[in-house]
Amino acid sequence: MNVREEAKKVKLAAPYMAAASLKVRTQALQNIVMALEDHREEIFQANALDVQAAVDAGVAQAVIKRLKFDENKLRDAIAGLRQMAELKDPLGKVTLKRELDQGLLLQRVTVPIGVIGVIFEARPDALIQISALCIMSGNCAILKGGKETAGTNKVLFELVHQAAVEAGLPEGCLLQVELHNEIDELLKCQGEVDLLIPRGSNKFVQYIMDNTNIPVMGHAAGICHIYLDEKADLAEAVPVILDAKTQYPAVCNAVETLLVNRKIADTALPMVLNALVQAGVKLRGSEEVAKRAGALVAAGKLGNADDVEKYAVEVMGEEDFDTEYTDMIISIKLVDNVAEAVDHINKFGSHHTDCILTKDDVAADYFLKMVDSAGVYWNCSTRFADGFRYGFGAEVGVSTGKLHARGPVGLEGLVTYKYQLIGHGQQVGDYVSGKKEFHHRDLERRAQVYTS
């Protein structure tokens, strides 16, 4: 495939995609749901082959868990599509309507970005989510999935593309790029591709950013934190920590670092460390945490006296707290107060999602205001950082940047706007000469749906 030539065809389809009615776009999502349900066995068979090939190749278990596509993931994918189909149309919203002079109307209207290139990791459900979000937001998409799920992705893409075209969308609304070397070709498609969204490892995302002139949106790492405050309800907090670490450790919103207030360390550490170890989590931490854990075991407050190895904390240096594990491993450090916790998070975090566990409103308010992350939580698991759970239907990824979109990127993150100026023969020269004067008047401050 000549990626650039194919991308040009997609670019030509973009205006027609942008003009597709909400009815057509919604019908495309409904068609996709039916296609997934009708071809479930074909999808599962392709996925089983991909999973077995990954196992035979010695792929890490964390990756294999991501690439599995079973009844549960199909159910969630379909639920996301149905949820998305019920959302308000992100297109055609008037966010500014101003009369510059009598008979000279300016309005700002939401429109699709155009052509979005998405390069994603070994998660077949990501292909469904990304395709649906681009369709619903009126964007064309060029998709490159991970090689580990090439067979599953091929089946899914063919079903999704056919469903979209049958609903009335242009043939070029979706394009699948399958070969690894075609990624570099895609990175050179400035002019044809308006935005790139990479989903993968820190190293991979950084490679994308360093090797293209196309704007890139996303995040390179998911180093999420939980701060256990001195006024936390430990009975409530420990299950939250466990959920954030163990419910799905391979994803970017799993917690990687736990910060514990020193004032409650002797009470909190036995409960937290015991829960983590029993769940199979490997412990890493500062030298102080390692010594405290050893002392607690020796004093009989954590396990038995012969459990020193079981509860051993691998000592890590301060510079190692910027580590993302995506595995059953957690870093632990003690801090004096919420201010020190915030400073640590802002220094070592990736601005993804961070949480405070406390019953102290003042400490929580400080944390919510001062932590510079896309998601800042109070008394709940970091695993909630997800477009489906936010009610977006799905997400194309999570953005830790501050320009355009931030956090889980749903429909609103995939639109931009254009200014439309409607007049009756007005000329700038008349205003420069003083013959006419501007009389700015806002006609509607609230967003409204634009109908031509």
N, C-alpha and C positions, 0 to 999 in steps of 0.2 A: 504494500500500500504506500502510495505517495501521500504522506500525512498532510503536507501543505496544500496539495491540490484538493484533497477531500475536505480540509478545513475551509477552503474557499467556498465550496458548495454549501457547507453549513452556514457560513457567513451570509450567503445570498438568501438562505431560508429564514434568517433571523427576523427580518421585518414582517414576514408572513406569520411567523410564530408569535411575534409581539401583538399582532392584530387579531389573533384567534380569540373568539368569545369565551367568556367564563363557562358557558354551556358546553362548548367543545372540549375545553381543558378538563372540566369535571368529568365529562363522558370518557375521556382518555383514562383517567384514574379508575373509573368504574370498570372499564374494559380490562385494565391491568389486573384488578382484583379477580375478575372472572377467569382470566388466563392463568393466573397463579393457582387458583383452585382447581381448574380443569387439568392442569399439567403438573400437579404436585409430585406424582410418582416419577415422572421424567426428571424433574428438578432434583429429587432426593437421590435418584440413581447416579446422576452426574456428580452430585456432591460426595456420595460415598466413594466414588473412584478418586476424586480429588483428595479426600481425607486419607484414603489408604496410600496413595502415592506420597503424601506428606509424611505419613508414619514411616513408610519404607525409606524415605530420604533422611530420616532422623530429625525432622523439623521439631522445634521446641514445643512442649505441651501447651504453653500459653498461646502459641500461634495456632496450633491445631484446634484449640477451643474456639478461637475466633472464626476459623474458616468453616466450622460445622454449620450446616443449614438444615434444621429439623422441623418437626411440627410446631414446636414452641416459637421458633424464629419466624416461621411462615405466618403463624397466627398473629404475632406482634407486627409483622410487616403489613399484613392486611388491615389490622386495626389502625395502624398509622395512616394508611391510604384513605380509609374511610373517615378518619378524623380530619385529615387534610381537606378532603372534599367538602367538608362542612364549614371550613374557614371562609372568612370574608375575602373577596378578591383583592389582592395587593395592588392591582393595576388600576390606573385611571382615577386615583384619588387626587383631588385638588388640595394641595397643602398650602397654597397661597393664591388669593384672588384679589387683584388690586387694579383699580382704574387709575392710570397715569394721567389721563386727561379725558375729557368727555369723548366717548367713542374710541378710546385706546385702552384695551383691556389686556392685562398681564395675568397669566396664571401659571402655577407650577404643578405639574402633573406627574404622578409616579409611572415609570415605564420599566421594562426589563433591562438588565445589564447588557444582554446580547448573546454572546457565545461564551460559555463557561467550560473550561477544561478542568476535569476533576480526576486526580490520580490518587487512588485509594488503596488501602491495605487489604489483606486477605479476609474480607468480610463480604460474603455474597449479599447480605441484606443491605449493605451500603449502596450497592448498585440500584436496588429498588428505591431506596429513600432518595438518593441523589436524582435519579431520573424523574421521580414523581414531583419533587420540589422544583426542579427546573421546568417541567411541564406546567405546573400550576402557576409559576411565576412568569411564564411566557418566555423563558430562556431556552435557547438551543444548548445542547451539552455534548462534549466530547469526553468519553469515559475510558479510563485505563485502570483495570483492576489488577490485583496481585496475581502473580503467576501461579501461586499455590491453588487458586480456585478458578483457573482458566476454563475448565469444562463447565462448571456451574455458571460462571459469568456469561459464557456464550449462550447457554440455554436461556438464562434470564433475560439477557439483552434482546434476543430474538423475539421473545414473548412480549416484552415491554414495548419494543419498537413497533411491532405489528399492531399491538393494541392501540398505540398512539396514532398511527397512520389511519387505522380503521375509524377512529373517532373524527378524523378530518384534519389532523395536523400535518404539516409538510413532511415529505420524505426525509429531508435533511434535518429534522428536529433533533435527532440523536445519532451519534456516530460512536462506534466502539473501536478503540485502538488496542490491539492484542499483543503485539511483540514488544519485548523490553527495550530494544534499540529505538523503537518509535517514540519513546518518551523524549529523547533528545530532539527529535524532529518536531514534536509538539511544542517544546520549549522555544523553538525558533519561529513560531507562528504569530509573531507580533503583527497586528493588523487584522488577522483573522480571528484570534482569540482575545476576548476582552478581559478575562480574569481567570487565574489559575487557583484551584483550591487543592492543595496536597494533604493527604491523610496518611500518616505513617510515622516512622521513627524520627527522632530528633535529627539524626544524621541525614536521612532521606529528605526531610523538609528543607533542611539547610542547603542541601545540594540543589534543590529546585530553585530556592531563592537566589543562589549564587550563579545560576546558569541560565537565567532568562531575563528579558526586559519587559515581560508581561507582568502586570500587577499580580501579587500573590496575597491571598488571604488565608489565614489559618493559624496554627500554633505548632511550634517545634517540639514542645515538651509539655507534660502534664504532671508537674510536681505539686501535688495538692497537700495541704496541711490541715491538721486539726489541733486546736489549742484547748487543752483541758484546764479550765480556770479553777481557782481556789474555791469558788462558790458553785461548782458544778454539782448536779445531782448524779452521783456515780452510778446508781442503779439504772438510770436512764442513759447515761453517757457511754458506759462500756458497750452495750449492744450497738450503739451508733458507730463507735470506733470499729467494732468487729464487722459491721455491715460495709462500712466505707473501705475496709481493707480486703475482706475475704469474699464479698458477694460476687465480684467479678474483677479480680486483681489485674487482668491483662489490659484493661482500658485506661484511658487518660484521666478519668475522673475518680479513680481509686486513690485513696489517701496513701501518701508515701512517707510523710513525716508526722510524728506525734510530738507536740510540745506540751510538757506537763508543768504546772505551777509547783515550785519547790515546797510551798507550804503544805501541800497535800500529798507529796511524793510517797511518804511512808504508808499512807492509807490507799492511795490510788494505784501505785505501781503493782502491788500484789494482785489486785483485781484485774487490772489491764493486762499485765504480762501473762497471768495464768490463762485468761480468755484467749489471748493471741496464740500462745504456745499450744493450748489444747486444740486450736483450730488449724495448727500446722504452719504458723507464721514464724519465719526466722527473724531473730532480733538483732538489730544493729543499733549503736548509740554512742553517746559521748562516754568518756572514761568515767565520769561521775555516775552515769546511769548504770554502767557495767558494775561498778563497785557497790552501788546501792542494791542492785539485784542480787549480787553474791552475798551481801550481808543479810538480806531478807531471807534467802535460802538457809543460810547458816543459823539464823535465829528461829527457823521453823515457821516463818510468816509467809513463805512462798514455797509450796511443794514440800518435799521431805529433805532431810539433810544430805541424802545421796543424789539429789536432783540438780546438783551444781551444773552439770553439762547440759541438762535439759533446758534450764533457764539462763544459760550463759548468753551474755550480750557481746557480740563482736564489736570491739572498740573501733570507732571511725573518727577521722580527723574533721575539724570544722569545715574544711574545704570540700568534704564529701557529702555535705548536706544538700547539694544541688543534684542529687542522684534520683533518676526516675527508674523504678524497678520493673513495673508492670508484671509483678510476680508476688509470691507470698513472702515478702520481705518488708520490714518497716524500720525506719530510722526514728530514734527517740532521743529527746533532749529535754533538760530541765531549764526553766526560765523563772525569773523573779516575779514577773507581772505581765499584764496584757500588753503594755508598751514594748517590753522586750520581745514578746512573741510576735507582735506586728513588725518590729524591725527585722527580726529573723526572716519572716515570711516575705517581706518586701525585698530582702537581699537575696535569698536563696530560692524563692518560688519562681514559678513560670507564669504567674498572673492568670492562672486558669480558674481554680475553685478552692477556696479556703474557708474553714469553719471554726467557730468558737462554741464550746459547750459550757454554759454557765446559766445561773439563775440571777445573775447580777445585771440589771438593765443598763447601768452606767458603763460597765466593762464591755457589754455587748454593743452598745451604741458607739463606743470608741473604736472597737474592732471593725464594725460595719463601715464606719466612715474612713478609717485610716488604712485598711488593707487595700492595696492597689491591684485588684484582680477583677476578672470579668464576672465571677460569681463569688459573693461573700455571704456565708450562711450562719445561722444561729440555731443551735440545737437540732441539727438534722444532718444526715449523711451526705457526703460530697457526691455520692453516686446519683443524686437527683439532677446533676448538671447534664441534661439531655433534652434535645428538642422535643421528643415524643412526650416525656414527662412534663415538659413546660406547656404542653398543649399545642405545639407547632405542627403536629402530625409526624414530623421527622426532622432531621437536620442534615446539612451537607458537611458539617464539621463544627468545631468549636474555634472561634477566633479569640486570640488573646491580644490582638491589636486594638487600637483605639480609633482607627479611621474606618468609616463606613459601618461596619458591623462588629459586634462584640458579644462573646458568649456563644451559646448554641445558635447556629445560623439557620433560621427557617425562612419562610417566604419573604418577610420584610427585609431580611439581609441580602436578598437576591434581586432587589429592585433599586433603581436610582430614580432620577427625575429629569424632566426637560421643562424648559420655559417656553410657553406659547404666548405670542404677542399678536393680538387681533385688532386691526385698525381699519381706517377708512381713508387711506391716502395720506396719512400724516408723514411729515418730513422733519428730520432733525434740524435742518437749516432754519425753519420757522421758530424753533425754540432758542437756538443759538443767537439769532438776530433780535430776539425779544418780541417778535410778532405774536408768539404764543407763550404761555406759561404752563408748567406742570401743575396739576392739582391732584396730588396723590390721595386716594381714598380706598381704604380696605373695605371690600364688599362682603367678605366672609372670612372670619378668622379660624373657624373650625374646619377640619378636613371634611370633604364631601366627595361623592362619586361624580366624576366628570362624564357627561354624555355629550357626544358631538351631534 
